[in-house]
Protein backbone atom coordinates (compact mmCIF):
# COMPACT_ATOMS: atom_id res chain seq x y z
CA UNK A 1 0.00 0.00 0.00
CA UNK A 2 1.42 3.40 -0.95
CA UNK A 3 2.09 5.84 1.89
CA UNK A 4 1.11 9.47 1.53
CA UNK A 5 3.62 12.09 2.58
CA UNK A 6 2.18 15.09 4.43
CA UNK A 7 2.91 17.55 1.61
CA UNK A 8 0.98 15.46 -0.94
CA UNK A 9 -1.87 14.87 1.50
CA UNK A 10 -2.15 18.61 2.24
CA UNK A 11 -2.32 19.29 -1.51
CA UNK A 12 -5.04 16.64 -1.96
CA UNK A 13 -7.16 18.15 0.82
CA UNK A 14 -7.28 21.41 -1.13
CA UNK A 15 -9.24 19.64 -3.89
CA UNK A 16 -11.81 18.06 -1.55
CA UNK A 17 -15.41 19.14 -1.30
CA UNK A 18 -15.76 21.01 2.01
CA UNK A 19 -19.04 19.37 3.01
CA UNK A 20 -17.84 15.83 2.32
CA UNK A 21 -14.49 16.51 3.98
CA UNK A 22 -16.19 17.85 7.12
CA UNK A 23 -18.62 14.93 7.23
CA UNK A 24 -15.80 12.39 6.94
CA UNK A 25 -13.76 14.26 9.54
CA UNK A 26 -16.66 14.26 12.01
CA UNK A 27 -17.21 10.56 11.40
CA UNK A 28 -13.59 9.34 11.29
CA UNK A 29 -11.43 11.55 13.53
CA UNK A 30 -8.99 10.61 14.83
CA UNK A 31 -7.57 8.62 11.95
CA UNK A 32 -4.50 8.62 9.72
CA UNK A 33 -4.28 10.23 6.28
CA UNK A 34 -4.75 6.98 4.38
CA UNK A 35 -7.83 5.99 6.39
CA UNK A 36 -9.32 9.43 5.84
CA UNK A 37 -8.65 9.37 2.10
CA UNK A 38 -10.14 5.89 1.74
CA UNK A 39 -13.37 6.96 3.44
CA UNK A 40 -13.48 10.25 1.53
CA UNK A 41 -13.15 8.43 -1.80
CA UNK A 42 -15.82 5.93 -0.75
CA UNK A 43 -18.19 8.87 -0.28
CA UNK A 44 -17.04 10.83 -3.35
CA UNK A 45 -16.26 8.22 -5.99
CA UNK A 46 -15.45 10.83 -8.64
CA UNK A 47 -12.49 11.94 -6.52
CA UNK A 48 -10.63 8.79 -7.55
CA UNK A 49 -10.24 10.21 -11.06
CA UNK A 50 -8.68 13.43 -9.76
CA UNK A 51 -6.26 11.49 -7.54
CA UNK A 52 -5.13 9.39 -10.48
CA UNK A 53 -4.81 12.31 -12.91
CA UNK A 54 -3.20 14.88 -10.63
CA UNK A 55 -1.30 12.80 -8.07
CA UNK A 56 -0.83 9.41 -9.78
CA UNK A 57 -2.61 7.73 -6.88
CA UNK A 58 -4.74 4.72 -7.72
CA UNK A 59 -7.12 4.02 -4.85
CA UNK A 60 -7.43 0.43 -6.05
CA UNK A 61 -3.85 -0.04 -4.79
CA UNK A 62 -5.25 0.30 -1.26
CA UNK A 63 -6.74 -3.04 -0.13
CA UNK A 64 -8.78 -1.21 2.51
CA UNK A 65 -10.41 0.88 -0.21
CA UNK A 66 -11.23 -2.20 -2.27
CA UNK A 67 -12.77 -3.86 0.80
CA UNK A 68 -14.74 -0.71 1.65
CA UNK A 69 -16.16 -0.41 -1.88
CA UNK A 70 -16.77 -4.08 -2.58
CA UNK A 71 -18.40 -4.99 0.74
C-alpha positions in Angstrom: 0.0 0.0 0.0 1.4 3.4 -0.9 2.1 5.8 1.9 1.1 9.5 1.5 3.6 12.1 2.6 2.2 15.1 4.4 2.9 17.6 1.6 1.0 15.5 -0.9 -1.9 14.9 1.5 -2.2 18.6 2.2 -2.3 19.3 -1.5 -5.0 16.6 -2.0 -7.2 18.2 0.8 -7.3 21.4 -1.1 -9.2 19.6 -3.9 -11.8 18.1 -1.6 -15.4 19.1 -1.3 -15.8 21.0 2.0 -19.0 19.4 3.0 -17.8 15.8 2.3 -14.5 16.5 4.0 -16.2 17.8 7.1 -18.6 14.9 7.2 -15.8 12.4 6.9 -13.8 14.3 9.5 -16.7 14.3 12.0 -17.2 10.6 11.4 -13.6 9.3 11.3 -11.4 11.6 13.5 -9.0 10.6 14.8 -7.6 8.6 11.9 -4.5 8.6 9.7 -4.3 10.2 6.3 -4.8 7.0 4.4 -7.8 6.0 6.4 -9.3 9.4 5.8 -8.7 9.4 2.1 -10.1 5.9 1.7 -13.4 7.0 3.4 -13.5 10.2 1.5 -13.2 8.4 -1.8 -15.8 5.9 -0.7 -18.2 8.9 -0.3 -17.0 10.8 -3.3 -16.3 8.2 -6.0 -15.4 10.8 -8.6 -12.5 11.9 -6.5 -10.6 8.8 -7.6 -10.2 10.2 -11.1 -8.7 13.4 -9.8 -6.3 11.5 -7.5 -5.1 9.4 -10.5 -4.8 12.3 -12.9 -3.2 14.9 -10.6 -1.3 12.8 -8.1 -0.8 9.4 -9.8 -2.6 7.7 -6.9 -4.7 4.7 -7.7 -7.1 4.0 -4.8 -7.4 0.4 -6.1 -3.8 0.0 -4.8 -5.2 0.3 -1.3 -6.7 -3.0 -0.1 -8.8 -1.2 2.5 -10.4 0.9 -0.2 -11.2 -2.2 -2.3 -12.8 -3.9 0.8 -14.7 -0.7 1.6 -16.2 -0.4 -1.9 -16.8 -4.1 -2.6 -18.4 -5.0 0.7 
